[in-house]
Amino acid sequence: MMRMKRLILATVLVVFGFVSVNAQSVFDLRINEVMLFNRTSYIDSYGERSAWIEIVNTGYNSVNVAGCFLTNDISNPMKYRIPSADPIALIPQQQYLVFFANGKSVHGTLHLNFTLDSANRFIALFAPDGRTLIDSTTLPIMDADKSFVRMPNGKGEWQISELATPNSTNELFAGHVTAGEKFVKFDPYGFIMALTAMTVVFTALLVLYRLFKLTARVAQKPIRIQFRKSKQAKVDVVEKKMEEIPGEVFAAISAALYFYETEKHDQESTVLTIERVSRRYSPWSSKLYSLQQTPNRIVVHRKLN
């Protein structure tokens, strides 16, 4: 009875683990690139070079590869189980994870317990149940430092690449035409690029102009309202004061202004007349210019007795 309970519990745990990993889309995982003979290429954390396998997450959510199996023998699908305790097994969306086929699993999670060589060139990735095949490939005989890649990543056909791209996109492959190269062929002189850039810049400036203008209007609206209220208040005060002044006062002021402008105001002419005065006498014969001698004054002192 006790054995039966343990068996049921183990079965439940295995099923639950498979369902949880499957819910994370383990079937989005693909073998993306493999190097069979590594002479001068990628090295591991121990400074050693060996054959390596790159797994890519083609999905748009993170996938935990822990619990899945890698093998080089189709008859033994559970040859290497990826440990579940290592957080490095979580592959972010559209990212990569490289395993080293060096037969040294004691070096860590990324080091497999089998190797790859010219006689053994098969690789397979199995789901956590150990029976469901996720992806597999058989490598061709390649020269050293050449890799077997998929173009595009995880979905295209397999081909031999002169350029190895571990932990990176395979679209760096020299034979692949990038989007930039396609655009250069489409617009060799850059006219479309220049027109597009100018359109974007002027559109952005127009949007900013409209935005600043709208912001200024919103900011000035309370000021304009306050100014109108103040102006209306002054007009109301003036009108109120004018209503308090009797009509006789206005009549007297009007009459005074009228008389000032008409009868009581001196008429002045702005014409200036200058006449020349000629003298008909000689200034030397005039008595005004004759010399007169002032008489001497005689002072008499009288002696007193």
Backbone hydrogen bonds in HBPLUS format (Angstrom, degrees):
<---DONOR---> <-ACCEPTOR-->    atom                        ^
c    i                          cat <-CA-CA->   ^        H-A-AA   ^      H-
h    n   atom  resd res      DA  || num        DHA   H-A  angle D-A-AA Bond
n    s   type  num  typ     dist DA aas  dist angle  dist       angle   num
A0005-LYS N   A0001-MET O   3.13 MM   4  6.46 154.7  2.19 148.3 154.0     1
A0006-ARG N   A0002-MET O   3.08 MM   4  6.36 160.0  2.12 148.1 153.5     2
A0007-LEU N   A0003-ARG O   2.92 MM   4  6.12 155.0  1.98 148.0 155.1     3
A0008-ILE N   A0004-MET O   2.95 MM   4  6.18 159.1  1.99 149.0 154.4     4
A0009-LEU N   A0005-LYS O   2.90 MM   4  6.09 161.5  1.94 149.7 154.9     5
A0010-ALA N   A0006-ARG O   2.89 MM   4  6.07 160.1  1.93 148.6 153.9     6
A0011-THR N   A0007-LEU O   2.95 MM   4  6.12 158.0  2.00 145.5 151.7     7
A0012-VAL N   A0008-ILE O   2.92 MM   4  6.18 158.0  1.97 149.7 155.5     8
A0013-LEU N   A0009-LEU O   2.95 MM   4  6.20 159.8  1.99 149.7 155.0     9
A0014-VAL N   A0010-ALA O   2.94 MM   4  6.17 160.7  1.98 150.9 155.9    10
A0015-VAL N   A0011-THR O   2.94 MM   4  6.14 166.0  1.96 151.9 155.9    11
A0016-PHE N   A0012-VAL O   2.80 MM   4  5.94 161.7  1.84 149.5 155.6    12
A0017-GLY N   A0013-LEU O   2.83 MM   4  5.97 158.6  1.87 147.3 153.3    13
A0018-PHE N   A0014-VAL O   2.91 MM   4  6.10 157.0  1.96 147.8 154.1    14
A0019-VAL N   A0015-VAL O   2.86 MM   4  6.08 161.7  1.90 152.2 157.3    15
A0020-SER N   A0016-PHE O   2.91 MM   4  6.08 161.4  1.95 150.0 155.0    16
A0021-VAL N   A0017-GLY O   3.05 MM   4  6.16 162.6  2.08 147.4 151.9    17
A0022-ASN N   A0018-PHE O   2.81 MM   4  5.86 155.6  1.87 144.9 153.1    18
A0023-ALA N   A0019-VAL O   2.81 MM   4  5.96 142.1  1.95 141.4 151.5    19
A0024-GLN N   A0021-VAL O   3.01 MM   3  5.18 137.8  2.19  98.8 111.0    20
A0025-SER N   A0022-ASN O   2.89 MM   3  5.12 151.3  1.97 113.1 115.8    21
A0028-ASP N   A0025-SER O   2.99 MM   3  5.51 162.2  2.02 115.2 118.2    22
A0029-LEU N   A0026-VAL O   3.13 MM   3  5.58 163.1  2.16 110.0 115.0    23
A0058-THR N   A0028-ASP O   3.06 MM  30  5.31 164.8  2.09 140.7 139.4    24
A0030-ARG N   A0056-VAL O   3.00 MM  26  5.41 147.6  2.10 149.7 159.0    25
A0056-VAL N   A0030-ARG O   2.88 MM  26  5.41 162.6  1.91 156.6 162.0    26
A0032-ASN N   A0054-GLU O   2.81 MM  22  5.56 165.6  1.83 156.9 160.9    27
A0150-ARG N   A0032-ASN O   3.19 MM 118  5.69 131.9  2.43 167.7 162.4    28
A0054-GLU N   A0033-GLU O   2.78 MM  21  5.07 159.7  1.82 167.0 166.1    29
A0034-VAL N   A0148-PHE O   2.97 MM 114  5.19 148.7  2.07 137.1 147.2    30
A0148-PHE N   A0034-VAL O   2.77 MM 114  5.19 166.6  1.79 155.1 159.2    31
A0035-MET N   A0052-TRP O   3.05 MM  17  5.50 163.1  2.08 152.3 157.0    32
A0052-TRP N   A0035-MET O   3.22 MM  17  5.50 143.5  2.36 136.2 146.8    33
A0145-ASP N   A0037-PHE O   2.76 MM 108  5.96 174.6  1.76 173.0 171.9    34
A0044-ASP N   A0048-GLU O   2.91 MM   4  5.56 159.1  1.95 153.4 158.4    35
A0047-GLY N   A0044-ASP O   3.01 MM   3  5.38 162.6  2.04 117.5 119.8    36
A0101-ALA N   A0051-ALA O   2.74 MM  50  5.26 149.3  1.83 139.0 148.2    37
A0053-ILE N   A0099-PHE O   2.75 MM  46  5.15 158.6  1.79 152.5 159.8    38
A0099-PHE N   A0053-ILE O   2.75 MM  46  5.15 165.0  1.78 155.8 159.6    39
A0055-ILE N   A0097-LEU O   2.80 MM  42  5.23 172.1  1.80 153.7 155.6    40
A0097-LEU N   A0055-ILE O   2.89 MM  42  5.23 141.6  2.04 148.8 158.5    41
A0057-ASN N   A0095-GLN O   3.00 MM  38  5.68 162.2  2.04 165.4 169.7    42
A0094-GLN N   A0057-ASN O   2.99 MM  37  5.14 125.9  2.30 142.2 153.3    43
A0063-VAL N   A0091-ILE O   2.95 MM  28  5.32 161.9  1.99 150.0 151.3    44
A0091-ILE N   A0063-VAL O   2.80 MM  28  5.32 166.6  1.82 155.4 151.4    45
A0065-VAL N   A0089-ALA O   2.98 MM  24  5.41 162.9  2.01 149.8 144.3    46
A0068-CYS N   A0065-VAL O   3.10 MM   3  5.77 161.8  2.13 136.8 140.9    47
A0067-GLY N   A0082-ILE O   2.90 MM  15  5.29 165.9  1.92 141.5 146.2    48
A0082-ILE N   A0068-CYS O   2.96 MM  14  5.74 172.4  1.97 169.0 171.6    49
A0069-PHE N   A0126-PHE O   2.99 MM  57  4.96 166.7  2.01 135.0 139.0    50
A0126-PHE N   A0069-PHE O   2.80 MM  57  4.96 164.6  1.82 145.4 150.8    51
A0070-LEU N   A0080-TYR O   2.92 MM  10  5.28 154.8  1.99 148.6 155.7    52
A0080-TYR N   A0070-LEU O   3.08 MM  10  5.28 130.5  2.34 148.7 161.8    53
A0071-THR N   A0124-ALA O   3.10 MM  53  5.44 152.6  2.18 149.7 153.4    54
A0124-ALA N   A0071-THR O   2.96 MM  53  5.44 144.4  2.09 157.4 160.7    55
A0076-ASN N   A0073-ASP O   2.94 MM   3  5.30 155.2  2.00 110.6 118.8    56
A0089-ALA N   A0086-ASP O   3.15 MM   3  6.00 171.0  2.16 123.5 126.3    57
A0090-LEU N   A0087-PRO O   3.17 MM   3  5.81 171.4  2.17 118.8 121.1    58
A0095-GLN N   A0092-PRO O   3.22 MM   3  5.43 142.0  2.37 137.0 129.0    59
A0100-PHE N   A0110-LEU O   2.74 MM  10  6.11 164.0  1.76 169.5 174.6    60
A0112-LEU N   A0100-PHE O   2.91 MM  12  6.01 167.6  1.92 155.3 159.5    61
A0107-HIS N   A0104-LYS O   3.07 MM   3  5.84 168.6  2.08 121.4 125.1    62
A0108-GLY N   A0105-SER O   3.23 MM   3  5.78 168.0  2.25 113.6 117.3    63
A0111-HIS N   A0108-GLY O   3.18 MM   3  5.59 165.7  2.20 116.1 119.6    64
A0117-ASP N   A0120-ASN O   3.18 MM   3  5.21 162.0  2.21 131.3 135.9    65
A0120-ASN N   A0117-ASP O   3.17 MM   3  5.21 129.9  2.44  97.0 110.2    66
A0139-LEU N   A0121-ARG O   2.85 MM  18  5.19 167.4  1.86 152.3 151.0    67
A0123-ILE N   A0137-THR O   2.98 MM  14  5.58 156.2  2.04 165.9 172.7    68
A0137-THR N   A0123-ILE O   2.96 MM  14  5.58 153.6  2.03 156.1 161.0    69
A0125-LEU N   A0135-ASP O   2.75 MM  10  5.28 159.2  1.80 167.0 166.4    70
A0134-ILE N   A0125-LEU O   2.81 MM   9  5.53 158.8  1.86 154.4 160.4    71
A0135-ASP N   A0125-LEU O   3.30 MM  10  5.28 156.7  2.36 136.9 141.2    72
A0127-ALA N   A0132-THR O   2.82 MM   5  5.31 164.4  1.84 159.3 164.8    73
A0130-GLY N   A0127-ALA O   2.93 MM   3  5.70 168.5  1.95 128.3 132.2    74
A0146-LYS N   A0143-ASP O   3.41 MM   3  5.87 153.4  2.48 131.0 129.1    75
A0147-SER N   A0161-SER O   3.21 MM  14  5.34 157.7  2.26 146.7 150.7    76
A0161-SER N   A0147-SER O   2.79 MM  14  5.34 168.2  1.80 163.7 166.0    77
A0149-VAL N   A0159-GLN O   2.88 MM  10  5.51 163.3  1.90 167.9 162.3    78
A0159-GLN N   A0149-VAL O   2.82 MM  10  5.51 146.3  1.93 153.4 164.0    79
A0151-MET N   A0157-GLU O   3.21 MM   6  5.74 153.8  2.28 140.4 145.8    80
A0155-LYS N   A0152-PRO O   3.24 MM   3  5.81 162.2  2.28 126.1 131.4    81
A0156-GLY N   A0152-PRO O   3.05 MM   4  4.77 168.7  2.06 141.1 138.9    82
A0168-SER N   A0165-THR O   3.28 MM   3  5.32 135.5  2.50 133.8 125.5    83
A0173-PHE N   A0170-ASN O   2.96 MM   3  5.69 159.1  2.00 120.3 124.5    84
A0176-HIS N   A0173-PHE O   2.99 MM   3  5.61 164.2  2.01 122.6 127.7    85
A0182-LYS N   A0178-THR O   3.07 MM   4  6.40 154.2  2.14 146.5 153.8    86
A0183-PHE N   A0179-ALA O   2.97 MM   4  6.21 151.9  2.05 144.4 151.9    87
A0184-VAL N   A0180-GLY O   2.96 MM   4  6.25 150.8  2.05 146.1 154.0    88
A0185-LYS N   A0181-GLU O   3.13 MM   4  6.40 153.5  2.20 144.6 150.8    89
A0186-PHE N   A0182-LYS O   3.02 MM   4  6.29 146.3  2.14 140.8 150.6    90
A0187-ASP N   A0183-PHE O   2.74 MM   4  5.93 149.9  1.83 151.3 159.3    91
A0190-GLY N   A0187-ASP O   3.39 MM   3  5.46 154.4  2.46 103.3 110.6    92
A0194-ALA N   A0190-GLY O   2.94 MM   4  6.08 160.7  1.97 147.1 152.1    93
A0195-LEU N   A0191-PHE O   2.87 MM   4  6.08 164.8  1.89 152.0 156.5    94
A0196-THR N   A0192-ILE O   2.84 MM   4  5.95 157.2  1.89 145.4 152.2    95
A0197-ALA N   A0193-MET O   2.89 MM   4  6.09 158.5  1.94 147.8 153.9    96
A0198-MET N   A0194-ALA O   2.90 MM   4  6.12 164.3  1.93 153.0 157.0    97
A0199-THR N   A0195-LEU O   2.92 MM   4  6.04 157.1  1.97 145.3 152.1    98
A0200-VAL N   A0196-THR O   2.96 MM   4  6.17 158.4  2.01 147.8 153.4    99
A0201-VAL N   A0197-ALA O   2.93 MM   4  6.18 161.5  1.97 150.3 155.4   100
A0202-PHE N   A0198-MET O   2.90 MM   4  6.04 177.1  1.90 157.2 158.2   101
A0203-THR N   A0199-THR O   2.92 MM   4  5.88 151.9  2.00 141.6 150.2   102
A0204-ALA N   A0200-VAL O   2.93 MM   4  6.08 155.5  1.99 143.5 150.4   103
A0205-LEU N   A0201-VAL O   2.90 MM   4  6.23 156.0  1.96 149.7 156.8   104
A0206-LEU N   A0202-PHE O   2.89 MM   4  6.07 158.1  1.94 146.3 151.9   105
A0207-VAL N   A0203-THR O   2.93 MM   4  6.17 158.9  1.98 148.5 154.3   106
A0208-LEU N   A0204-ALA O   2.91 MM   4  6.15 157.9  1.95 147.9 154.2   107
A0209-TYR N   A0205-LEU O   2.84 MM   4  6.07 155.8  1.89 148.6 155.5   108
A0210-ARG N   A0206-LEU O   2.96 MM   4  6.20 167.5  1.98 152.4 155.0   109
A0211-LEU N   A0207-VAL O   2.89 MM   4  6.05 154.2  1.95 145.2 153.3   110
A0212-PHE N   A0208-LEU O   2.81 MM   4  6.02 165.8  1.83 154.9 157.7   111
A0213-LYS N   A0209-TYR O   2.91 MM   4  6.06 159.2  1.95 149.9 156.3   112
A0214-LEU N   A0210-ARG O   2.94 MM   4  6.07 159.3  1.98 145.4 151.0   113
A0215-THR N   A0211-LEU O   2.88 MM   4  6.09 154.0  1.94 145.6 153.7   114
A0216-ALA N   A0212-PHE O   2.83 MM   4  6.07 155.0  1.89 148.2 154.5   115
A0217-ARG N   A0213-LYS O   3.00 MM   4  6.25 157.4  2.05 146.8 152.8   116
A0218-VAL N   A0214-LEU O   2.99 MM   4  6.21 161.8  2.02 148.9 153.8   117
A0219-ALA N   A0215-THR O   2.88 MM   4  6.09 153.4  1.96 146.2 154.0   118
A0220-GLN N   A0216-ALA O   2.85 MM   4  5.96 151.7  1.93 149.0 156.1   119
A0221-LYS N   A0217-ARG O   3.02 MM   4  5.95 129.6  2.28 143.1 153.7   120
A0224-ARG N   A0220-GLN O   2.89 MM   4  6.17 163.3  1.92 163.2 167.5   121
A0225-ILE N   A0221-LYS O   3.00 MM   4  6.19 158.9  2.04 152.4 158.4   122
A0226-GLN N   A0222-PRO O   2.94 MM   4  6.11 157.2  2.00 143.8 149.8   123
A0227-PHE N   A0223-ILE O   2.85 MM   4  6.09 156.0  1.91 150.5 157.4   124
A0228-ARG N   A0224-ARG O   2.93 MM   4  6.12 160.8  1.96 148.5 153.3   125
A0229-LYS N   A0225-ILE O   2.99 MM   4  6.22 157.3  2.05 146.0 152.4   126
A0230-SER N   A0226-GLN O   2.90 MM   4  6.16 156.7  1.96 147.3 153.8   127
A0231-LYS N   A0227-PHE O   2.85 MM   4  6.07 163.8  1.88 153.2 157.6   128
A0232-GLN N   A0228-ARG O   2.87 MM   4  5.98 160.8  1.90 148.2 153.9   129
A0233-ALA N   A0229-LYS O   2.90 MM   4  6.05 146.5  2.01 140.7 150.2   130
A0234-LYS N   A0230-SER O   3.01 MM   4  6.35 153.0  2.08 147.6 153.9   131
A0235-VAL N   A0231-LYS O   3.01 MM   4  6.31 162.0  2.05 150.5 155.3   132
A0236-ASP N   A0232-GLN O   2.91 MM   4  6.08 154.2  1.98 144.3 151.7   133
A0237-VAL N   A0233-ALA O   2.95 MM   4  6.24 149.3  2.05 143.6 151.9   134
A0238-VAL N   A0234-LYS O   2.96 MM   4  6.27 162.7  1.99 155.6 159.0   135
A0239-GLU N   A0235-VAL O   2.90 MM   4  6.07 166.4  1.91 152.5 156.6   136
A0240-LYS N   A0236-ASP O   2.87 MM   4  5.98 147.7  1.97 139.4 149.0   137
A0241-LYS N   A0237-VAL O   2.90 MM   4  6.20 153.7  1.97 147.6 154.6   138
A0242-MET N   A0238-VAL O   2.83 MM   4  6.10 158.5  1.88 152.0 158.5   139
A0243-GLU N   A0239-GLU O   2.93 MM   4  6.10 144.9  2.05 140.2 149.4   140
A0244-GLU N   A0240-LYS O   3.17 MM   4  6.47 134.3  2.39 135.6 147.1   141
A0244-GLU N   A0241-LYS O   3.02 MM   3  5.08 128.1  2.30  93.9 108.1   142
A0245-ILE N   A0242-MET O   3.33 MM   3  5.35 141.1  2.49  96.9 106.5   143
A0251-ALA N   A0247-GLY O   3.01 MM   4  6.32 153.0  2.09 148.2 156.2   144
A0252-ALA N   A0248-GLU O   2.94 MM   4  6.19 156.3  1.99 149.4 155.0   145
A0253-ILE N   A0249-VAL O   2.98 MM   4  6.20 161.3  2.02 153.0 158.0   146
A0254-SER N   A0250-PHE O   2.96 MM   4  6.10 157.3  2.01 145.0 151.4   147
A0255-ALA N   A0251-ALA O   3.02 MM   4  6.22 156.5  2.08 146.2 152.2   148
A0256-ALA N   A0252-ALA O   2.99 MM   4  6.18 162.0  2.02 149.3 154.2   149
A0257-LEU N   A0253-ILE O   3.06 MM   4  6.24 158.0  2.11 147.7 153.4   150
A0258-TYR N   A0254-SER O   3.03 MM   4  6.23 148.4  2.14 141.3 150.2   151
A0259-PHE N   A0255-ALA O   3.00 MM   4  6.31 167.8  2.01 160.3 161.0   152
A0260-TYR N   A0256-ALA O   3.02 MM   4  6.09 153.7  2.09 144.4 152.2   153
A0261-GLU N   A0257-LEU O   3.12 MM   4  6.21 150.8  2.21 141.8 148.1   154
A0262-THR N   A0258-TYR O   3.12 MM   4  6.30 129.3  2.39 142.1 155.5   155
A0264-LYS N   A0259-PHE O   3.01 MM   5  5.88 164.9  2.04 156.2 159.4   156
A0285-SER N   A0282-SER O   3.16 MM   3  5.54 142.9  2.31 109.1 118.2   157
A0289-TYR N   A0286-SER O   3.10 MM   3  5.61 146.3  2.22 107.2 115.1   158
A0290-SER N   A0287-LYS O   3.32 MM   3  4.99 165.9  2.35  96.1 100.3   159
